[in-house]
Amino acid sequence: MDGRRAELYPPSVGEHAKLYEHIMLRRSDSNVSFAGLCALLKRLAFEERIRGGHHIFTMSQVEEILNLQPKSGRAKPYQVKQIRGVILRYNLHLED
């Protein structure tokens, strides 16, 4: 899915759950859609602000600030690993 289409058609609830599972089961960190990852973070109640090409995610209960930048429509592998660490550290779950 190209970047423009991803913005027009955000991931469905089922896709959020699949992506959450993909990240938590440590499947390929290099094969994660940037738009999907941003949508997942918003679903986890992070607030997003955009400065140029940087998508900055914050949450009042989370100390870390997540600064993400896409690479060819994909999230960078180290960013996926960082997000997994935050999810585990703060015990974040998708709400039904």
Secondary structure as the mmCIF struct_conf table of DSSP 4:
data_model
#
loop_
_struct_conf.conf_type_id
_struct_conf.id
_struct_conf.beg_label_comp_id
_struct_conf.beg_label_asym_id
_struct_conf.beg_label_seq_id
_struct_conf.end_label_comp_id
_struct_conf.end_label_asym_id
_struct_conf.end_label_seq_id
HELX_RH_AL_P HELX_RH_AL_P1 GLY A 3 LEU A 8
BEND BEND1 TYR A 9 TYR A 9
HELX_LH_PP_P HELX_LH_PP_P1 PRO A 10 SER A 12
HELX_RH_AL_P HELX_RH_AL_P2 VAL A 13 MET A 24
TURN_TY1_P TURN_TY1_P1 LEU A 25 ARG A 26
TURN_TY1_P TURN_TY1_P2 ASP A 29 SER A 30
BEND BEND2 ASN A 31 ASN A 31
STRN STRN1 SER A 33 SER A 33
HELX_RH_AL_P HELX_RH_AL_P3 PHE A 34 ARG A 43
TURN_TY1_P TURN_TY1_P3 LEU A 44 ALA A 45
STRN STRN2 GLU A 47 ARG A 51
TURN_TY1_P TURN_TY1_P4 GLY A 52 GLY A 53
STRN STRN3 HIS A 54 MET A 59
TURN_TY1_P TURN_TY1_P5 SER A 60 GLN A 61
STRN STRN4 VAL A 62 LEU A 68
STRN STRN5 LYS A 71 LYS A 71
TURN_TY1_P TURN_TY1_P6 SER A 72 GLY A 73
STRN STRN6 ARG A 74 ARG A 74
HELX_RH_AL_P HELX_RH_AL_P4 PRO A 77 ARG A 89
TURN_TY1_P TURN_TY1_P7 TYR A 90 ASN A 91
#
